[in-house]
Amino acid sequence: MSHISPQLEDLLHSYGEGWQIQQDGESGVWTAIRRPTPTALHLLVAYDLTGLAAKLEATQQRKL
């Protein structure tokens, strides 16, 4: 069983339903992927979870 950090747990709780959040094993960057339609792809990339959280929050604010 792998350990999930509290910050990742918060992101998954807040955005996990609409976004697939994962860390790339080779480069170490964090990605969030959302497919609003079969032909559309939204991709966010950040070096750390703090940066990814900020980008997810900004994306959420634009939708309001």
C-alpha positions in Angstrom: 0.0 0.0 0.0 1.4 3.4 -1.0 1.3 6.4 1.3 -0.7 9.4 0.0 0.4 12.8 1.3 -2.2 15.0 2.9 -1.8 17.6 0.1 -2.4 15.0 -2.6 -5.4 13.7 -0.6 -6.9 17.2 -0.5 -6.4 17.7 -4.2 -8.0 14.3 -5.0 -10.9 15.2 -2.7 -11.4 18.6 -4.3 -10.8 17.8 -7.9 -10.5 14.0 -8.3 -14.0 13.6 -9.7 -13.3 15.7 -12.7 -9.5 15.4 -13.1 -7.1 12.5 -13.2 -4.2 13.6 -11.0 -0.9 11.7 -11.1 2.9 12.1 -10.9 5.1 11.1 -13.8 7.6 8.6 -12.6 10.3 9.6 -15.0 10.3 13.4 -14.8 8.6 13.8 -11.4 6.2 16.4 -12.7 2.5 16.4 -11.6 -0.3 16.3 -14.1 -4.0 16.8 -14.1 -6.0 15.6 -17.1 -9.6 16.2 -17.8 -11.6 15.1 -20.8 -14.8 17.3 -20.9 -15.8 15.7 -24.3 -14.5 12.7 -26.3 -12.5 15.1 -28.5 -11.3 17.6 -25.9 -8.4 17.3 -23.6 -7.4 19.7 -20.8 -3.9 19.2 -19.4 -2.2 21.0 -16.5 1.4 20.3 -15.6 3.4 21.5 -12.5 6.6 20.7 -10.8 4.9 20.2 -7.4 1.5 19.8 -5.8 1.4 23.4 -4.7 1.8 24.6 -8.3 -0.8 22.1 -9.5 -3.3 23.1 -6.8 -2.9 26.8 -7.9 -3.5 25.9 -11.5 -6.6 23.7 -10.7 -7.9 26.6 -8.5 -7.4 29.1 -11.4 -9.1 26.8 -13.8 -12.0 26.4 -11.4 -12.3 30.2 -10.9 -12.5 30.7 -14.7 -15.5 28.4 -14.8 -17.5 30.5 -12.3 
